[in-house]
Amino acid sequence: MSRVCELTGKRAMVGNNVSHAMNKTKRKFNANLVKKRFFIPEEDRWVTLKVSTSALKDINKKGISAVIKEARAKGFLKK
């Protein structure tokens, strides 16, 4: 599975390593992802999601149900 947040769609970005001599080599800036289990009371089941840590902050603030509803509306999460 690719390194993409399942709720926000965040993915790796591409940039350069720049040395002191200004030599540039390609590198990746990966999203800060964690695999986490959440209980959804409306569906009465557990789901495992690969989410970014910024999405975890949203879940703590708004609740898992609201965040999943937004992700489905934006097309990041199926079903």
C-alpha positions in Angstrom: 0.0 0.0 0.0 1.3 3.5 -0.8 2.1 6.1 1.8 -1.2 8.0 1.5 -3.4 9.2 4.3 -6.8 7.5 3.9 -8.8 10.4 5.4 -7.0 13.5 4.1 -5.3 12.2 1.0 -1.9 13.5 2.1 1.0 11.8 0.2 4.7 12.1 -0.3 6.2 15.2 -1.8 9.3 15.4 -3.9 12.1 17.9 -3.3 15.9 18.3 -3.2 18.6 17.6 -0.7 20.9 20.7 -0.9 24.4 20.4 0.3 26.6 23.3 1.5 28.2 23.4 -2.0 24.6 23.8 -3.4 24.6 20.3 -5.0 21.1 19.1 -5.4 19.9 15.5 -5.3 16.3 14.3 -5.3 14.6 13.2 -2.1 11.1 12.4 -0.8 9.3 14.1 2.0 7.0 11.3 3.3 3.7 12.1 5.1 3.8 11.3 8.8 1.5 8.3 8.9 0.4 5.9 11.6 -1.8 2.8 11.5 -4.6 3.1 14.0 -7.8 1.3 14.9 -11.0 3.3 15.5 -14.4 2.2 16.8 -17.3 3.6 14.9 -20.4 3.6 17.1 -22.9 4.2 14.3 -21.7 1.1 12.5 -20.9 -0.8 15.7 -17.5 -2.0 14.3 -13.7 -1.4 14.4 -11.8 -0.1 11.4 -8.1 0.1 10.8 -6.9 3.2 9.0 -3.6 4.6 7.9 -3.9 8.2 8.8 -1.6 11.2 9.1 -0.9 12.7 12.5 -2.7 15.9 11.4 -5.8 13.7 10.7 -5.5 12.3 14.2 -5.7 15.8 15.6 -8.8 16.4 13.5 -10.3 13.1 14.9 -9.6 14.1 18.4 -11.2 17.5 17.8 -14.3 16.6 15.7 -14.8 12.9 16.3 -14.2 9.9 14.0 -17.7 9.9 12.6 -17.5 13.5 11.4 -14.1 13.1 9.9 -15.1 9.9 8.0 -18.2 11.6 6.7 -16.0 14.5 5.3 -13.5 12.0 3.8 -16.4 10.1 2.0 -17.8 13.4 0.7 -14.3 14.4 -0.7 -13.9 10.9 -2.2 -10.9 9.8 -0.1 -12.8 6.9 1.6 -15.0 4.4 -0.1 -18.3 3.0 1.2 
